[in-house]
Structure formats: structure tokens, C-alpha cells
Amino acid sequence: MQRPKVASPRAEQKKLDAELAQVRKLSVEDLRARWHTIFRRRPLPHLSRHLLFRVLAYRLQSDHLGDLDAESRRLLDGSGSPEDAGRRAIDLGKRTADVRPGTMLAREWDGRMHHVTVLTNGFAWNGKTYPSLTKIARTITGTRWNGPRFFGLRDKPSNGIQT
């Protein structure tokens, strides 16, 4: 049985690059016509040239190189809209306790008690001023820590809440 000839990855990439360069040169009307040919429906009238090109370029790349696998698609589908992601980020910020200048924070680490004073322009620890609690937590532990979490200022989500 004779093996089928498969183009080298480099030749495939050159072919894809040439097609992308050709699509990049198309006018808005030509991009809309190409969209109609590929997707079998007209693009929305408000789509900009840039967006038309990006979607068509993605489609070309996925046709040549393969699309996302099922797990990646599932992960992206489950991530929700950008608006939902923004709301989750705001909610996360609300879960950090509000500390005012003069507040003393204490944390025991590796058998030693560490005291931090909240200042108007940062945090004081061991006679030095730091811009963030995260810098202090990293200095204390030698590893990357979320400063508010290290000092117990972040609420822990309850079992029923997903973040």
C-alpha cells in the first residue's frame, strides 16, 4: 500500500501565511462576501473590517491547523461572558477587608509573630515601608503569597459559592 503524500508543516504554514496575507488585503465589501461564502450567512452590518478579518483569519487557521479540542471548547463555554467575569472580579475585591491607616495586622509564621501597621501610603513592617502586603508576605515566607490572604483579610468562600 502506498503512503499518501503529506505536505511538510513548513509548506502548510507558508500556504496559510499566503492566504492570510491575501485576506488582509481585501476591502470591507470583499471581506463581507468571503464571510457569506464561508459561513453561508451575511455578517452583521456593524462589524468592522478589523473584526471581519480576525474571524475569517481564525477560521482559516482552524481549517488548516485544526480547531480547539472538546475540552478547551468546554472550558471556554463554561467561562461565561466578559461581563460575568467582570462581576466576579468586583465581587472578589469586595471580599477583601477594608483596613484603615493605623490598623495593626498580626500573623504567626514559622514560629514567629509578625506585626504590620497600615499606613496611608503603604505598610510598615520591621522598620521598613512596603507598598503592598504581598511584598511583606513574600519577604516573610520567601514564596509568592497573596498579601491580603496571608494576613487573613480575604474571606474564604463558603461551600455553596463558586468563584
MARMI-715301 format. One record per residue (C-alpha): residue number from 1; y, x, z; residue in three letters. Coordinates in pm, whole numbers, plus 32768, in hexadecimal, padded with zeros to 4 digits. Each point is the difference from the previous one (the first is absolute). Layout:
<recs>
    i    c2    c1    c3   aa
  NUM     Y     X     Z  ala
...
</recs>
This chain:
<recs>
    i    c2    c1    c3   aa
    1  8000  8000  8000  met
    2  8150  808C  7F9D  gln
    3  8110  800C  8109  arg
    4  8144  7F4D  7FAF  pro
    5  8130  80DA  7FD0  lys
    6  80FF  7FD8  8113  val
    7  8161  807F  7FDD  ala
    8  805F  8111  80F2  ser
    9  80DA  7F97  8127  pro
   10  8118  80D8  7F76  arg
   11  7FF3  7F52  7EAD  ala
   12  7FFF  7EAB  80AB  glu
   13  812E  8064  80D1  gln
   14  80BC  8076  7ECA  lys
   15  7FB3  7EB9  7F51  lys
   16  807A  7F3A  812F  leu
   17  813D  80D4  801C  asp
   18  804A  7FC3  7E8F  ala
   19  7FD3  7E87  8028  glu
   20  80E0  7FFD  8134  leu
   21  810C  80C4  7F44  ala
   22  7FEC  7F05  7EE5  gln
   23  8022  7ED7  80EE  val
   24  8124  80AB  80B2  arg
   25  80C3  8003  7EB6  lys
   26  7FD6  7E89  7FC2  leu
   27  8128  7F15  8014  ser
   28  8002  7EDD  80F6  val
   29  7F9B  7F0F  7EEA  glu
   30  7EE0  80E1  7F98  asp
   31  7F90  8027  816A  leu
   32  8000  7E83  8022  arg
   33  7F31  7FE0  7EC2  ala
   34  7F09  8106  807B  arg
   35  7FEA  7F49  814F  trp
   36  7FB0  7EBD  7F47  his
   37  7EF0  80B1  7F37  thr
   38  7F5D  809E  8130  ile
   39  801F  7EE9  8103  phe
   40  7FF7  7EDA  7F0A  arg
   41  8133  7F64  809B  arg
   42  8172  8042  7FED  arg
   43  80A2  80D0  8115  pro
   44  80FA  7F56  80E4  leu
   45  815A  8010  7F62  pro
   46  80A5  80B1  8125  his
   47  7F18  8131  7FFB  leu
   48  80C2  813D  7FB9  ser
   49  7F9E  8103  7EFD  arg
   50  7F9F  80EE  8116  his
   51  7F12  7F07  80A1  leu
   52  7F68  7F99  7EB3  leu
   53  7FBC  816F  7FB4  phe
   54  7F69  8045  8157  arg
   55  7F0D  7EDC  7FEF  val
   56  7F99  8057  7E9D  leu
   57  7FD7  816F  8061  ala
   58  7F25  7F9F  8127  tyr
   59  7F2B  7F29  7F1C  arg
   60  7FDA  811F  7F06  leu
   61  7F9B  80EE  8116  gln
   62  7F07  7F0C  8094  ser
   63  7F68  7FC3  7EA8  asp
   64  7FD9  8176  7FC5  his
   65  7FAE  807D  815D  leu
   66  7F74  7ECE  80AD  gly
   67  80A0  7F08  80EB  asp
   68  7FF5  7FF2  8179  leu
   69  7EAB  7FDD  80A0  asp
   70  7FA9  7EBF  80B8  ala
   71  8043  8090  815A  glu
   72  815C  807D  7FA3  ser
   73  8050  7EAF  7F64  arg
   74  7F8A  7F4F  813C  arg
   75  80D3  80E5  80D9  leu
   76  8139  7FC2  7F30  leu
   77  7FC2  7E89  7FF1  asp
   78  7FE1  7FF8  817B  gly
   79  8141  80C3  8038  ser
   80  80D7  7ED0  7FB8  gly
   81  8159  7FF0  7F6D  ser
   82  8114  8101  803A  pro
   83  80B9  7EF5  80C7  glu
   84  7ED7  7FDD  80ED  asp
   85  7FEE  817A  8027  ala
   86  8174  8004  8058  gly
   87  7FCF  7EF0  8106  arg
   88  7EDB  80BF  8098  arg
   89  80D9  813A  8015  ala
   90  8115  7F3C  80AD  ile
   91  7F05  7F69  80F3  asp
   92  7F7A  815B  804A  leu
   93  8161  8075  804F  gly
   94  802E  7EDE  80F0  lys
   95  7ECD  806D  80BF  arg
   96  80B2  813F  806E  thr
   97  80AA  7FDA  8150  ala
   98  817A  801D  8008  asp
   99  8066  812A  80D7  val
  100  8164  803E  8070  arg
  101  80AA  8148  8055  pro
  102  7FAA  806B  8160  gly
  103  7E9F  7F74  7FF3  thr
  104  7EF8  80EF  8087  met
  105  7EB0  8009  7F4D  leu
  106  7ED0  809E  809F  ala
  107  7EB1  8063  7F6E  arg
  108  7EE1  80C4  8094  glu
  109  7F5B  80E8  7F08  trp
  110  7EF5  8104  8040  asp
  111  802C  7FE6  817A  gly
  112  817A  8030  7FF5  arg
  113  810F  7EF8  8026  met
  114  8112  8001  7EF4  his
  115  8151  7F55  803A  his
  116  80EC  7FAE  7EE2  val
  117  8162  7F7A  8022  thr
  118  808D  7F1F  7EF1  val
  119  8158  8076  7F8B  leu
  120  80F9  7F5D  7F16  thr
  121  7FBA  8109  7EF8  asn
  122  7E8F  8047  803B  gly
  123  7F12  8056  811B  phe
  124  8005  810E  810C  ala
  125  7EC1  80B1  806B  trp
  126  7FD6  8150  80AD  asn
  127  8172  8051  7FE3  gly
  128  8010  7FCA  7E86  lys
  129  807D  7EDE  7F2E  thr
  130  7F1A  7F76  7EF4  tyr
  131  805B  7F0D  7EE8  pro
  132  7EC7  7F2D  802F  ser
  133  7EE4  7FB1  80ED  leu
  134  7F0F  8066  7EF0  thr
  135  8082  8168  800A  lys
  136  7FCF  8008  8179  ile
  137  7EA2  7F6A  7FE9  ala
  138  7FA2  8105  7EFC  arg
  139  8089  811A  80D8  thr
  140  7F40  7F82  8130  ile
  141  7EB3  7FC4  7F51  thr
  142  800A  80F8  7EE1  gly
  143  7F91  7EE9  7F13  thr
  144  80A8  7EE9  7F3D  arg
  145  8047  7ED1  80D5  trp
  146  80D6  7ECB  7FD6  asn
  147  8104  8041  8110  gly
  148  8037  7E96  8070  pro
  149  7E88  7FCA  800D  arg
  150  7FC9  8143  80C2  phe
  151  80FA  7F91  8108  phe
  152  7F75  7E9D  800F  gly
  153  8124  7F54  7F56  leu
  154  7F31  7F5D  7EEE  arg
  155  7F4D  7EBC  804D  asp
  156  7E90  8001  7FB6  lys
  157  7FA4  7EE1  7F18  pro
  158  7F25  7EF8  809C  ser
  159  7EA2  7FCB  7F78  asn
  160  8069  7ED4  7F31  gly
  161  8125  80A6  7F4E  ile
  162  7FCE  80D8  7ECE  gln
  163  80FD  8106  7F9D  thr
</recs>
